[in-house]
Amino acid sequence: MTEQTEVSRPVEGMVMQQIGELIRTQDNRITDCPMFIVQERKRDYGYDVDYCDDYVWLDTTCDYVEATEEEREELEVQEDTGDVPDNWQKTGFKDRWDFVTACFTEQGCKDFIACDGHNHGELRIYAAGTHRNAEFRAVRDFLKTA
């Protein structure tokens, strides 16, 4: 067991040095001491179309799947004539961005997406501020000196 620990320490040290170097040299997106966050877009349905920026048509017989662009165009014509099939429902939606994971570097987020992005929908990287987060800033400053 001691041999494993001795073997893994230099690797861990190299990783810490690489993280520190990235923290020192990366684009911080005009954010003081950023925490880079991977977020996933989630869509909430059921809003009144008069109170939303956009809407979709949902097929109520097929697990509420959104209409394709071609189906949407056809449904818009049918709506104008009052002939929308009973299985289609027009509903407003709002998109939100849910937290997935946080990293010290943007590259860490990119690496996460490369490894696990297939398990998620649409992802983005967001640089969040860490104002008054003494704990995160202390670890970040420590990594910069590694």
Secondary structure, 3 states (H helix, E strand, C coil): CHHHHHHHHHHHHHHHHHHHHHHHHCCCCCCCCCEEEEEEEEEEEEECHHHCCEEEEEECCCCCEECCHHHHHHHHHHHHHCCCCCCEEEEEEEEEEEEEEEECCHHHHHHHHHHHHHHCCCEEEEEECCCCCHHHHHHHHHHHCC
